[in-house]
Amino acid sequence: MFAFIKDYKKLKPAILNVIVSEFFIQLVNATFMNILPLYMSRKGFSDEEIALFITFRFLGVFALALPIGNIIKGRVMKPFFYASSVLVPMFGLCIVLCIYLKLTVLIYVSLLLWGASFTFMQIPITPYILRNEIKANHTSGIALSYSTWSFAGIASGVIIAFLDRINPWYFDEEKILILFSILGFGGLYFVSKVNLKEEIDDHKTNHTKVKKQKNDWILIFKGLIPTLIIATGAGLTIPFISLFFDKVHHMGKGDFSFVSAIAAILVAWGAMMVPKIKDNIGYKIAIPTTQSLAVISLVALATTQFYSQYSIAVYIAIICYLLRQPLMNMAGPMTSELVMNYVGEKNREITSALTAAIWSGSWVISGYMVKVMFHQGYAFVNVFLITSALYAFGVIMYYFLILDYGKREKQGLI
């Protein structure tokens, strides 16, 4: 069951240290994703106000994604990891302070800068792994990096649930957000341990030549269409899952954090199994199957609102959530590697940047759409079912991309 762990021992120490530093960034991210909406709700902000505020986090990523993608091409990436390890927790503390003081304008600014700070880790890390690790370990490196979100979710969920059991009034949302922001600075230690002469680019060319290489925009566009569709759907749901369980099923932060921790364990295990799954059944079966099952689980989760007055509804919702999370996230490392290989070596950095921009830009639009839908009286079930429809369309588009990938591979283009 855990034999796959030996695949990750082969990764270079420098790669592992960067991934551990990413874990600390994700620790802040996972906690804020679940607790920030609840904290703002307790402070008197409405659901539609919360939705609008959250979009500014993703607007920050969107604004910096393309510039960072161009800057890192042909450059050493370690300074970017340092910047993210300092700025993400620092602006996390700023967000909490601004919400406490109800400084509306500064909440927007803090969320914008907080989101932008993620780009210094989020965009360079996949190209960094592909540049500096041997090809045989690429899938393992990407899967482990992808799993940091899950491991952070496990740690965050367990700690929050534990503190909630000790004293839920003392360890309220505010203190939890402050605590995890401080813990986020732990990533600095692991970045400082990275001692690796980086491969500046895959072709050993100098920075000027790298900058002059033309990107294959048609190829990049085809590779990123499914990502755009999936990201738009995700933005309608993922930031509001904690509100769904709070408002529809009346689940407190401690209970939801515990459930999230279990989901994160399943996600982490599934993501770590990705190299074996890919080797055994390939992209063509693995990606559409896991994503299709995830869509079914999300539909079942959403429809629990129709019978939420019955006590069994919350248990069905929890089961569906625990199924949906690993199934959807298992495809992540595979789709990431698929797209990176599909677009080719010289397009990796800009593709990584565009992926981040798509996710963030889509979530900005989705967040605003959710704000409008809440204002119009839409229920959570309606929002989540729209997500399910978009996911289903995205799965179909990924299948067509996989078919094209196979054709290009046979032609020797990949």
Secondary structure, 3 states (H helix, E strand, C coil): CCCCHHHHCCCCHHHHHHHHHHHHHHHHHHHHHHHHHHHHHHCCCCHHHHHHHHHHHHHHHHHHHHHHHHHCCCCCCHHHHHHHHHHHHHHHHHHHHHHHHCCHHHHHHHHHHHHHHHHHHHCCHHHHHHHHCCHHHHHHHHHHHHHHHHHHHHHHHHHHHHHHHHCCCCCCHHHHHHHHHHHHHHHHHHHHCCCCCCCCCCCCCCHHHHHHCCCCHHHHHHHHHHHHHHHHHHHHHHHHHHHHHHHCCCCCHHHHHHHHHHHHHHHHHHHHCHHHHHHHHHHHHHHHHHHHHHHHHHHHHHHHHHHCCCCHHHHHHHHHHHHHHHHHHHHHHHHHHHHHHHHCHHHHHHHHHHHHHHHHHHHHHHHHHHHHHHHCCCCHHHHHHHHHHHHHHHHHHHHHHHHHHHHHHHCCCC
